Amino acid sequence: MTQPQAIHWFRQDLRLDDNPALAQAVQQGVVLPVYILDDINSHEYKMGGASRVWLHHSLNSLNKSLQNKLSLFKGNPIEVLQHLCEKHHIKMVTWNRCYEPWRIARDTEIKTKLTGHDIQVISCNGSLLWEPWTVLKSNQEPYHVFTQFYRKGCLKTAPPRQPIEPVHVSAFKDSESLALEALDLLPRIKWDSQMLEHWAIGEEGAQESLQRFIEQGLSDYKKSRDFPALNYVSRLSPHLHFGEISPHRVWYSILQQENSKNREHYCSELGWREFSHHLLFHHQDLPSQNLQPKYDQFPWGDDPSHLKAWQTGQTGIPFVDAGMRELWQTGYMHNRARLIVGSYLTKNLRLDWRHGERWFWDCLFDADLANNAASWQWVAGTGADAAEYVRIFNPVIQGHKFDPDGDYVRHYVPELKDLPIQHLFSPWDASPEVLEKAGIKLGKNYPYPIVDFKTSRDVTVKMVEALDG
Ligand SMILES: Cc1cc2nc3c(=O)[nH]c(=O)nc-3n(C[C@H](O)[C@H](O)[C@H](O)COP(=O)(O)OP(=O)(O)OC[C@H]3O[C@@H](n4cnc5c(N)ncnc54)[C@H](O)[C@@H]3O)c2cc1C
């Protein structure tokens, strides 16, 4: 069999379409495509449970696209790559760049080592429209306000590169490759089967989601994206995280559609993804440290029963519980619900945002270090938010506004399904007769609110104001 000429190291680019580093490898001839599960360098940012499930299926799909020639390994990538280069006399390794701090540190070291052994390393941009060091303020400092970053930064610099067509890979499989099952990504207890029903994992599924969104979601995206019971969002986030589709492919596919506010708004949401990566790149401790140091003094609460109630969707606040149960059942939560459950955790239960970040990290299919950390800090008010007031979402008002027929709450909190809409988001306000008619016994088959919304909100506002002295 023909010997491989180059290794392409797949990481967060599990696709053949618009894969610039893979295209470089293909130009050399036969390619040895590898994936290396790295639980060594990731330390506390080791992939969570849901991400591992997604990865299993995504690798399975990629392997099929490569005619079962994807070689799988686990361990320290430098050792695996050096071994493979020596074994097959390979002189080129290609990869698309990743941006989490631990991956940057690891890849820099690997590049130095391989180059020192006379092996050429080619790294490309496959995952961001604007790499974090290319968009800076005129004084060369990073941005901290989204609108400035996106409008004055991104949109005023060179447009993202055009996507490239899928490549045909003539692939070689290494004899020491592990079987997919040996990566041990799937849980022993099958909590994942129900979640998987909601997704088509892999490159083809990603392209189908984009197509569905263009045909059915884009036309009313700007307004309807906030309604969790409606299907107007793209649900591309896990596909983008694992690189089953590139943001370049998405960006230009959207720009091909008729010019509209919806098109503009969708592109700006992709801009938020860029902004999160920008923040993480320039603030490497974003997932663990408050971006605004004054919050280091904030007296977070520490009631474990509150955290448990939040995690399990048993807070007694229907919109919050619906969001948390959606997460558990589907590995996803609609953005509007993420904002509400995040606000409730940090502003009403007054629990440290890092508890929320960790829970999402383990449960979300789209768990992404940059997006998750930046969004949690935004919701908690500790991060890059331009608001000059304490932003606290009222889950009752939000429910009436964004779930006006109650379909979302009724679906995920079925014990409340027979409540009339005026009480659905605040069952504690309903009369005993109304509750009885709907089959609800508060404190028995649905909890009373674990904290009083108004009191907890007022205390938080006072505490935040106290930080400003
Ligand atoms: C507390 C909290 C935690 C979050 N954690 C994550 C996370 O771990 N991973 C993640 O991908 N997103 C996260 N988000 C952002 C956002 O909720 C999701 O990206 C979005 O809901 C994904 O659904 P979609 O693909 O249908 O979005 P669409 O509305 O279709 O948006 C298209 C794409 O734009 C990007 N995007 C949209 N909104 C945001 C945003 N606010 N920040 C960054 N990128 C955005 C995503 O890549 C998304 O796929 C979080 C938001 C909050 C409030």
The ligand as an SDF file (V2000), in Angstrom:
LIG
                    3D

 53 58  0  0  0  0  0  0  0  0999 V2000
  -25.3900   31.0560   30.1220 C   0  0  0  0  0  0  0  0  0  0  0  0
  -25.1130   30.7730   28.6570 C   0  0  0  0  0  0  0  0  0  0  0  0
  -24.2430   29.7510   28.2980 C   0  0  0  0  0  0  0  0  0  0  0  0
  -23.9650   29.5050   26.9540 C   0  0  0  0  0  0  0  0  0  0  0  0
  -23.0970   28.4780   26.6170 N   0  0  0  0  0  0  0  0  0  0  0  0
  -22.8020   28.2510   25.3140 C   0  0  0  0  0  0  0  0  0  0  0  0
  -21.9030   27.2150   24.9490 C   0  0  0  0  0  0  0  0  0  0  0  0
  -21.3230   26.5190   25.7890 O   0  0  0  0  0  0  0  0  0  0  0  0
  -21.7010   26.9990   23.6170 N   0  0  0  0  0  0  0  0  0  0  0  0
  -22.3000   27.7540   22.6540 C   0  0  0  0  0  0  0  0  0  0  0  0
  -22.0690   27.5040   21.4700 O   0  0  0  0  0  0  0  0  0  0  0  0
  -23.1190   28.7660   22.9860 N   0  0  0  0  0  0  0  0  0  0  0  0
  -23.3960   29.0320   24.2790 C   0  0  0  0  0  0  0  0  0  0  0  0
  -24.2630   30.0540   24.5990 N   0  0  0  0  0  0  0  0  0  0  0  0
  -24.7280   30.9700   23.5400 C   0  0  0  0  0  0  0  0  0  0  0  0
  -26.0640   30.6290   22.8590 C   0  0  0  0  0  0  0  0  0  0  0  0
  -27.0450   30.3620   23.8080 O   0  0  0  0  0  0  0  0  0  0  0  0
  -25.9350   29.4350   21.9150 C   0  0  0  0  0  0  0  0  0  0  0  0
  -24.8500   29.6070   21.0400 O   0  0  0  0  0  0  0  0  0  0  0  0
  -27.2250   29.2870   21.0650 C   0  0  0  0  0  0  0  0  0  0  0  0
  -28.3420   29.1630   21.8910 O   0  0  0  0  0  0  0  0  0  0  0  0
  -27.0770   28.0730   20.1820 C   0  0  0  0  0  0  0  0  0  0  0  0
  -28.2690   27.8140   19.4910 O   0  0  0  0  0  0  0  0  0  0  0  0
  -28.3730   28.0150   17.9260 P   0  0  0  0  0  0  0  0  0  0  0  0
  -27.2210   27.3700   17.2520 O   0  0  0  0  0  0  0  0  0  0  0  0
  -29.7220   27.5900   17.5230 O   0  0  0  0  0  0  0  0  0  0  0  0
  -28.2280   29.5930   17.8140 O   0  0  0  0  0  0  0  0  0  0  0  0
  -28.5950   30.5740   16.6260 P   0  0  0  0  0  0  0  0  0  0  0  0
  -29.5030   31.6150   17.1820 O   0  0  0  0  0  0  0  0  0  0  0  0
  -29.0400   29.8600   15.4420 O   0  0  0  0  0  0  0  0  0  0  0  0
  -27.1890   31.2930   16.3830 O   0  0  0  0  0  0  0  0  0  0  0  0
  -26.2570   30.8510   15.4080 C   0  0  0  0  0  0  0  0  0  0  0  0
  -24.8950   30.6420   16.0190 C   0  0  0  0  0  0  0  0  0  0  0  0
  -24.3810   31.8630   16.5450 O   0  0  0  0  0  0  0  0  0  0  0  0
  -23.6100   31.5960   17.7100 C   0  0  0  0  0  0  0  0  0  0  0  0
  -24.2280   32.2840   18.8480 N   0  0  0  0  0  0  0  0  0  0  0  0
  -25.5270   32.6310   18.9930 C   0  0  0  0  0  0  0  0  0  0  0  0
  -25.7020   33.2940   20.1550 N   0  0  0  0  0  0  0  0  0  0  0  0
  -24.4970   33.3510   20.7500 C   0  0  0  0  0  0  0  0  0  0  0  0
  -24.0270   33.9020   21.9730 C   0  0  0  0  0  0  0  0  0  0  0  0
  -24.8330   34.5690   22.8110 N   0  0  0  0  0  0  0  0  0  0  0  0
  -22.7260   33.7630   22.2890 N   0  0  0  0  0  0  0  0  0  0  0  0
  -21.8700   33.1310   21.4500 C   0  0  0  0  0  0  0  0  0  0  0  0
  -22.2590   32.5890   20.2700 N   0  0  0  0  0  0  0  0  0  0  0  0
  -23.5530   32.7000   19.9300 C   0  0  0  0  0  0  0  0  0  0  0  0
  -23.6310   30.0940   17.9410 C   0  0  0  0  0  0  0  0  0  0  0  0
  -22.4700   29.5380   17.3710 O   0  0  0  0  0  0  0  0  0  0  0  0
  -24.8850   29.6810   17.1730 C   0  0  0  0  0  0  0  0  0  0  0  0
  -24.8290   28.3430   16.7410 O   0  0  0  0  0  0  0  0  0  0  0  0
  -24.5670   30.3030   25.9500 C   0  0  0  0  0  0  0  0  0  0  0  0
  -25.4570   31.3200   26.3260 C   0  0  0  0  0  0  0  0  0  0  0  0
  -25.7380   31.5470   27.6640 C   0  0  0  0  0  0  0  0  0  0  0  0
  -26.6800   32.6550   28.0300 C   0  0  0  0  0  0  0  0  0  0  0  0
  1  2  1  0
  2  3  1  0
  2 52  2  0
  3  4  2  0
  4  5  1  0
  4 50  1  0
  5  6  2  0
  6  7  1  0
  6 13  1  0
  7  8  2  0
  7  9  1  0
  9 10  1  0
 10 11  2  0
 10 12  1  0
 12 13  2  0
 13 14  1  0
 14 15  1  0
 14 50  1  0
 15 16  1  0
 16 17  1  0
 16 18  1  0
 18 19  1  0
 18 20  1  0
 20 21  1  0
 20 22  1  0
 22 23  1  0
 23 24  1  0
 24 25  2  0
 24 26  1  0
 24 27  1  0
 27 28  1  0
 28 29  2  0
 28 30  1  0
 28 31  1  0
 31 32  1  0
 32 33  1  0
 33 34  1  0
 33 48  1  0
 34 35  1  0
 35 36  1  0
 35 46  1  0
 36 37  1  0
 36 45  1  0
 37 38  2  0
 38 39  1  0
 39 40  1  0
 39 45  2  0
 40 41  1  0
 40 42  2  0
 42 43  1  0
 43 44  2  0
 44 45  1  0
 46 47  1  0
 46 48  1  0
 48 49  1  0
 50 51  2  0
 51 52  1  0
 52 53  1  0
M  END
$$$$
